[in-house]
Amino acid sequence: MGVCNSNNEIKNQKLSKNIENDPDYILPKEYTIRKSISEDYKMDSNFIGRGASGQVYIAQNKKNEKFAIKTINKSHIKFKQSIISEVKISLSLNHPHIVKCYNVYEDLKSISFVLELIEGGDLFDFIKKYPAEHLDDDIALEILIQILEILNYLHNELRICHRDIKLENFLISIIHDKPKIKIIDFGLSCYIPENNLMNDFVGTLHYQAPEILERVKYSKMIDMWSTGILFYIMLLGYFPFNSHDRNELEDMILYQNIDFSVIQNKDLRELCEGLLERHPDFRLSAVKALDKACCIYEKMCSDDSYLKIREDFLKIDIKKLGYVTWEQIDSFYKNPKLNFDKYKKTNKVLNFSDFANLIYGIIY
């Protein structure tokens, strides 16, 4: 979970009605089941995730159905209105790429969220499993499109700003050989005010937009900057800015030029540049970014040469390792006119993205 240094003002008066009358409970009755969650669910002893204020366990209900239970110790809750907001938002969401929250329990010691269980790990771990520790262009784009669909839903249908977009807040599963992501953790989320501006200092530093670090009022476009950071990492395997010194890292985010030239695909490079535009007024919105991303994906899928390269890669990668060696490439392309020697100094192995850029440049 990221950080929040001030109490969110919640405009909806329904949330705060007379909760002072029952000092043992934080949440209004209409949003919670007031009893211990252990009465309805049997939780595993080992937790599967840990946040700043709570832990996540796998649990089973009396029908032996599995769920994820996120439990927060009430003594760790600094801002009561923030947890009320998180509960209200979590229960209101209904989208195929958002982890479903079924119920919320509150007893005298804790608040527990009953969540859809996704057992595939998070996006950070998914990327690290790749040999080059970055994703193929087409897979990165598929995941980005799903993220943009989420943000379009949050920003434009519900007027919610997530405010903590990062790799660890996306769970991933593989369905029919395709990655499917679901976003989690609405602890820093809020409803977008009528004037569209917020001012709480929130987020995780590496993903924070410049306007947050400038301590000025900001809009939902902070989510788009964070998405751009995430997309950059998916394509390249590292952050555009990185330092162990907080002050230096803040200066990098505010002033340092981003090296986009390392993104070899021109369309993806321009898309990433649009998301990481420093001025929020010129940054791509969820709607515009989604439109561009879908057009690029359609172009990739309809490009015969791209499809032929994908077919060649699958023929070479017979063990389905997700990468190929130079020896395998030399053996497959026996044309003496094709000389790969000058490229062999870059990587010992190539994933599909590296392979596609290489072959496309040489042959097509």
PLY file of the C-alpha trace (Angstrom):
ply
format ascii 1.0
element vertex 364
property float x
property float y
property float z
element edge 363
property int vertex1
property int vertex2
end_header
0.00 0.00 0.00
1.18 3.54 -0.69
1.11 6.45 1.71
-1.55 9.00 2.59
-0.56 11.95 4.74
-3.98 13.56 5.24
-7.55 12.63 6.00
-9.76 12.27 2.88
-12.87 14.45 3.03
-15.79 12.28 1.92
-18.56 14.25 0.34
-21.27 11.64 0.66
-23.04 12.43 3.93
-24.55 8.94 4.09
-21.19 7.53 5.18
-20.83 9.54 8.34
-24.31 9.41 9.78
-24.28 8.93 13.55
-21.38 6.47 13.68
-20.29 8.32 16.84
-23.25 6.73 18.62
-21.58 3.30 18.52
-17.94 3.87 19.55
-16.99 0.19 19.28
-17.54 0.20 15.51
-16.07 2.29 12.72
-18.21 1.27 9.75
-21.88 2.15 9.25
-24.19 -0.84 9.61
-25.31 -0.78 5.99
-21.79 -1.61 4.78
-20.78 -4.37 7.17
-21.59 -7.63 8.90
-20.99 -7.02 12.61
-19.49 -10.24 13.87
-16.20 -12.12 13.81
-15.35 -13.41 10.36
-14.18 -16.69 11.93
-17.85 -17.56 12.50
-18.38 -17.91 8.74
-14.91 -18.62 7.35
-12.02 -20.90 8.25
-8.74 -19.14 7.55
-5.39 -20.75 6.76
-2.72 -20.07 9.35
-0.27 -18.69 6.77
-0.96 -15.32 5.17
-0.47 -14.85 1.42
0.01 -11.09 1.46
0.85 -8.26 3.80
0.14 -4.52 3.62
0.89 -1.53 5.78
-2.01 -2.21 8.15
-3.17 -5.77 7.55
-2.68 -9.24 6.13
-4.36 -11.40 3.48
-5.27 -15.05 4.07
-6.89 -17.81 2.06
-10.15 -18.92 3.68
-13.03 -21.30 3.08
-16.69 -20.77 3.82
-19.07 -23.49 5.01
-19.62 -24.60 1.39
-15.83 -25.12 1.05
-15.59 -22.24 -1.43
-12.26 -20.40 -1.34
-11.83 -16.66 -0.85
-9.11 -14.18 0.02
-9.64 -12.44 3.38
-7.95 -9.07 3.92
-7.91 -8.35 7.65
-7.04 -4.94 9.11
-6.32 -4.44 12.80
-8.50 -1.53 13.91
-5.75 -0.22 16.19
-3.69 0.48 13.02
-6.36 2.64 11.38
-5.28 6.29 11.51
-8.10 7.88 9.52
-11.55 6.41 10.05
-13.07 8.20 7.07
-10.43 6.60 4.81
-11.43 3.04 5.75
-15.12 3.95 5.39
-14.36 5.26 1.90
-12.39 2.13 1.01
-15.28 -0.09 2.11
-17.91 1.88 0.23
-15.82 1.94 -2.96
-14.84 -1.74 -2.76
-18.44 -2.90 -2.35
-19.64 -0.74 -5.26
-17.23 -2.08 -7.90
-18.34 -4.53 -10.56
-15.86 -5.03 -13.39
-14.16 -8.13 -14.90
-10.72 -6.69 -14.18
-11.37 -5.65 -10.57
-11.16 -8.14 -7.71
-14.67 -8.60 -6.36
-15.42 -7.64 -2.75
-18.33 -9.76 -1.52
-18.72 -8.65 2.09
-17.03 -6.74 4.88
-17.00 -7.93 8.49
-16.28 -5.86 11.57
-15.80 -7.01 15.14
-14.25 -5.24 18.12
-10.66 -5.80 16.95
-10.61 -5.96 13.16
-12.22 -5.20 9.81
-12.12 -8.01 7.23
-12.82 -7.89 3.50
-14.11 -11.06 1.80
-12.51 -10.95 -1.64
-12.35 -12.97 -4.83
-9.32 -15.28 -4.69
-6.72 -14.92 -7.46
-3.83 -17.34 -6.97
-1.54 -16.44 -9.87
0.61 -13.86 -8.08
1.05 -10.17 -8.86
2.27 -8.39 -11.98
5.71 -7.73 -10.46
6.33 -11.47 -10.01
4.89 -12.21 -13.46
7.44 -9.91 -15.13
10.33 -11.32 -13.09
9.57 -14.81 -14.40
10.58 -13.74 -17.91
14.27 -14.41 -18.75
14.93 -10.80 -19.73
12.72 -9.58 -16.81
10.51 -7.63 -19.18
7.46 -8.62 -21.23
7.06 -9.17 -24.94
5.55 -6.12 -26.63
2.27 -7.84 -27.44
1.79 -9.18 -23.90
2.66 -5.80 -22.35
0.11 -4.17 -24.66
-2.59 -6.74 -23.82
-2.10 -6.04 -20.11
-2.03 -2.28 -20.66
-5.36 -2.43 -22.50
-6.92 -4.23 -19.51
-5.53 -1.59 -17.12
-6.90 1.21 -19.30
-10.31 -0.48 -19.35
-10.24 -0.45 -15.53
-9.30 3.23 -15.40
-11.92 4.18 -17.97
-14.52 2.46 -15.76
-13.25 4.07 -12.54
-12.64 7.57 -13.91
-15.61 8.01 -16.19
-18.39 5.72 -14.98
-17.87 5.93 -11.20
-15.69 9.07 -10.88
-13.15 7.25 -8.72
-9.41 7.92 -8.70
-7.36 4.88 -7.60
-4.23 6.85 -6.55
-1.95 3.85 -6.04
-1.41 2.26 -9.46
1.65 -0.03 -9.25
2.76 -3.53 -10.25
1.99 -5.04 -6.86
-1.64 -3.92 -7.03
-2.43 -6.09 -10.05
-3.03 -9.81 -9.64
-2.61 -11.98 -12.70
-3.84 -15.33 -13.93
-3.38 -17.11 -17.25
-6.61 -18.04 -19.03
-6.40 -19.80 -22.43
-2.70 -18.84 -22.64
-3.59 -15.15 -22.20
-2.76 -12.99 -19.18
-5.78 -11.65 -17.30
-5.23 -9.00 -14.64
-7.35 -7.76 -11.76
-6.68 -4.65 -9.71
-6.75 -4.68 -5.90
-6.38 -2.31 -2.94
-8.60 0.75 -2.91
-7.17 1.99 0.39
-6.01 5.29 -1.11
-8.85 5.67 -3.60
-11.40 8.44 -3.43
-14.40 9.82 -5.27
-13.41 12.63 -7.62
-14.77 15.97 -6.31
-17.06 18.16 -8.41
-14.16 20.49 -9.26
-12.10 17.40 -10.33
-9.18 18.36 -8.06
-7.64 16.60 -5.06
-4.76 17.57 -2.79
-3.91 14.63 -0.47
-0.29 13.50 -0.66
-0.77 9.89 -1.73
0.82 7.06 -3.67
4.07 5.11 -3.94
7.08 7.31 -4.73
8.39 5.54 -7.87
4.91 5.86 -9.41
3.96 9.32 -8.11
3.11 11.95 -10.70
5.12 15.21 -10.75
2.11 17.27 -9.66
1.86 15.26 -6.42
5.53 15.91 -5.64
5.00 19.61 -6.41
2.33 19.63 -3.66
-0.25 21.23 -5.93
-3.84 20.19 -6.55
-4.09 17.30 -8.99
-6.66 15.39 -11.04
-7.40 11.78 -12.01
-4.51 12.13 -14.48
-2.13 11.01 -11.71
-3.41 7.48 -12.41
-2.38 7.87 -16.07
1.19 8.86 -15.12
1.45 5.84 -12.82
0.14 3.65 -15.66
2.85 5.05 -17.91
5.50 4.11 -15.36
4.02 0.63 -15.16
3.95 0.28 -18.97
7.59 1.43 -19.20
8.56 -1.28 -16.71
6.60 -3.96 -18.58
8.38 -3.08 -21.83
11.91 -2.65 -20.45
12.13 -4.32 -17.04
13.20 -1.26 -15.05
11.92 2.12 -13.82
12.52 5.25 -15.90
13.81 6.86 -12.69
15.64 5.08 -9.91
17.63 6.12 -6.87
17.99 4.95 -3.27
17.95 8.58 -2.16
14.40 9.94 -1.83
15.30 13.56 -2.58
17.29 12.58 -5.66
14.46 10.36 -6.88
11.93 13.19 -6.45
14.18 15.51 -8.49
14.45 12.87 -11.22
10.68 12.54 -11.45
10.26 16.30 -11.55
13.05 17.29 -13.93
14.95 14.41 -15.57
14.21 13.57 -19.21
12.95 10.03 -19.75
14.83 7.88 -22.24
12.11 6.61 -24.57
14.54 5.70 -27.36
15.12 2.29 -25.76
11.52 1.33 -26.65
12.08 -0.04 -30.14
8.48 -0.23 -31.33
7.56 3.28 -32.56
3.85 3.00 -31.78
4.46 1.73 -28.24
7.10 4.38 -27.70
4.67 7.16 -28.63
1.96 5.64 -26.43
4.32 5.52 -23.45
5.39 9.12 -24.11
1.75 10.19 -24.07
1.16 8.57 -20.70
4.35 10.04 -19.22
3.72 13.60 -20.33
4.76 15.74 -17.35
2.01 18.32 -17.77
-1.30 16.64 -16.84
-3.26 18.76 -19.36
-1.33 17.12 -22.20
-1.21 13.61 -20.72
-3.30 10.90 -22.37
-6.62 10.22 -20.61
-7.91 6.69 -20.08
-10.28 7.02 -23.06
-7.65 8.36 -25.48
-4.95 5.94 -24.31
-7.34 2.99 -24.62
-8.27 4.01 -28.16
-4.61 4.29 -29.18
-3.65 1.01 -27.49
-6.47 -0.90 -29.20
-5.49 0.53 -32.60
-1.88 -0.57 -32.07
-2.99 -4.04 -31.00
-5.21 -4.42 -34.06
-2.30 -3.31 -36.24
-0.04 -5.92 -34.64
-2.59 -8.69 -35.09
-3.22 -7.82 -38.75
0.45 -7.44 -39.71
1.32 -10.57 -41.72
5.04 -10.14 -41.14
4.50 -9.85 -37.37
2.38 -13.01 -37.40
5.08 -14.83 -39.42
7.74 -13.77 -36.89
5.55 -15.05 -34.03
5.17 -18.35 -35.90
8.95 -18.63 -36.38
9.60 -17.89 -32.71
7.23 -20.65 -31.61
8.96 -23.09 -33.99
12.38 -22.22 -32.55
11.21 -22.21 -28.92
10.16 -25.87 -29.04
10.45 -26.26 -25.25
8.19 -23.23 -24.69
10.72 -21.50 -22.44
9.69 -18.04 -23.60
13.13 -17.30 -25.06
15.54 -18.51 -27.75
19.33 -18.66 -27.98
21.57 -17.33 -30.75
22.56 -20.90 -31.57
18.89 -21.78 -32.17
18.40 -18.66 -34.32
21.47 -19.44 -36.46
20.26 -23.01 -36.91
16.74 -21.93 -37.92
17.72 -19.17 -40.35
20.32 -20.91 -42.51
20.40 -18.17 -45.13
24.09 -17.11 -45.40
22.98 -13.55 -46.23
21.58 -13.17 -42.72
24.39 -12.21 -40.37
23.46 -11.87 -36.71
27.02 -11.51 -35.37
26.87 -7.78 -34.64
23.70 -8.28 -32.56
25.00 -11.14 -30.45
26.81 -8.84 -28.02
23.53 -7.48 -26.65
21.77 -10.49 -25.09
22.63 -14.13 -24.49
18.99 -15.06 -25.03
16.09 -13.23 -26.67
12.45 -13.18 -25.62
9.81 -12.70 -28.30
9.87 -8.90 -28.16
13.66 -8.76 -28.69
13.46 -11.48 -31.33
10.63 -9.73 -33.21
12.42 -6.38 -33.28
15.60 -8.08 -34.52
13.99 -10.16 -37.29
11.62 -7.39 -38.38
14.55 -5.01 -38.77
16.73 -7.46 -40.72
14.26 -9.33 -42.90
11.24 -7.06 -43.29
0 1
1 2
2 3
3 4
4 5
5 6
6 7
7 8
8 9
9 10
10 11
11 12
12 13
13 14
14 15
15 16
16 17
17 18
18 19
19 20
20 21
21 22
22 23
23 24
24 25
25 26
26 27
27 28
28 29
29 30
30 31
31 32
32 33
33 34
34 35
35 36
36 37
37 38
38 39
39 40
40 41
41 42
42 43
43 44
44 45
45 46
46 47
47 48
48 49
49 50
50 51
51 52
52 53
53 54
54 55
55 56
56 57
57 58
58 59
59 60
60 61
61 62
62 63
63 64
64 65
65 66
66 67
67 68
68 69
69 70
70 71
71 72
72 73
73 74
74 75
75 76
76 77
77 78
78 79
79 80
80 81
81 82
82 83
83 84
84 85
85 86
86 87
87 88
88 89
89 90
90 91
91 92
92 93
93 94
94 95
95 96
96 97
97 98
98 99
99 100
100 101
101 102
102 103
103 104
104 105
105 106
106 107
107 108
108 109
109 110
110 111
111 112
112 113
113 114
114 115
115 116
116 117
117 118
118 119
119 120
120 121
121 122
122 123
123 124
124 125
125 126
126 127
127 128
128 129
129 130
130 131
131 132
132 133
133 134
134 135
135 136
136 137
137 138
138 139
139 140
140 141
141 142
142 143
143 144
144 145
145 146
146 147
147 148
148 149
149 150
150 151
151 152
152 153
153 154
154 155
155 156
156 157
157 158
158 159
159 160
160 161
161 162
162 163
163 164
164 165
165 166
166 167
167 168
168 169
169 170
170 171
171 172
172 173
173 174
174 175
175 176
176 177
177 178
178 179
179 180
180 181
181 182
182 183
183 184
184 185
185 186
186 187
187 188
188 189
189 190
190 191
191 192
192 193
193 194
194 195
195 196
196 197
197 198
198 199
199 200
200 201
201 202
202 203
203 204
204 205
205 206
206 207
207 208
208 209
209 210
210 211
211 212
212 213
213 214
214 215
215 216
216 217
217 218
218 219
219 220
220 221
221 222
222 223
223 224
224 225
225 226
226 227
227 228
228 229
229 230
230 231
231 232
232 233
233 234
234 235
235 236
236 237
237 238
238 239
239 240
240 241
241 242
242 243
243 244
244 245
245 246
246 247
247 248
248 249
249 250
250 251
251 252
252 253
253 254
254 255
255 256
256 257
257 258
258 259
259 260
260 261
261 262
262 263
263 264
264 265
265 266
266 267
267 268
268 269
269 270
270 271
271 272
272 273
273 274
274 275
275 276
276 277
277 278
278 279
279 280
280 281
281 282
282 283
283 284
284 285
285 286
286 287
287 288
288 289
289 290
290 291
291 292
292 293
293 294
294 295
295 296
296 297
297 298
298 299
299 300
300 301
301 302
302 303
303 304
304 305
305 306
306 307
307 308
308 309
309 310
310 311
311 312
312 313
313 314
314 315
315 316
316 317
317 318
318 319
319 320
320 321
321 322
322 323
323 324
324 325
325 326
326 327
327 328
328 329
329 330
330 331
331 332
332 333
333 334
334 335
335 336
336 337
337 338
338 339
339 340
340 341
341 342
342 343
343 344
344 345
345 346
346 347
347 348
348 349
349 350
350 351
351 352
352 353
353 354
354 355
355 356
356 357
357 358
358 359
359 360
360 361
361 362
362 363
